């Protein structure tokens, strides 16, 4: 089974029951795990998701989330060129309010030819395949 990159939106949504994407994220994660799909999380995305969860919940929730995530995903280091490509991608779309973190999954997706599990519409603008 081909791996799927996981963006911060689904990672955040699985831990926050009140998030608008919580049920969807739980269903998608269950489908991916049931299919034995390797889930790849780039380190910058892990840091972003953990920071959001920690900021918007309590420390025990964030710690539980990270301890459970370790059993389900593989973490992915970016290549040095990925950072350069992400910066170039931000510049390529001057009319879009992309953050650097918005472009990281897109760059990795293109380099590894992998789809992304995300709720971020910026990925569609970049022309990156989205896992649905």
C-alpha positions, 0 to 999 in steps of 0.5 A: 500500500502506498503511504499517505502524507498526513497534514496538521488539520486531520491530526488536530481534528482527531484530538478535539471532539468539538472540531468541525472535522473530528468525525471525518478525521476519525473515520478517515484515520480508521479507514487508513489504519484498516487498510494498513496504509503507512501514514507519514507525518513530516516533522514540521507538521507534527510540531505544528499540530502538537503546538495547536493541541497544546495551545487549545487544550490542556497538557494531558490532552496533548501528551496523550495525543502524541503518545498515541500518534507514535503507534500509528504514524511514521515521522518524516525528515525533510531534505534540505532542498524541501525547505528551499522548495517550500520557500519558492512555492510561497513565492510562486503564489503571491496572491495566496496567503500560504504559510511556510507550513502550508507548502511543506506537505505540497513539496513533499507530496510532489517529491515522493509522489504521495497524496495528502490527507488534509482539509487545507484548500491551499493544497488544491491550489498547489495542484497536489493530490489529496487523499479522499 
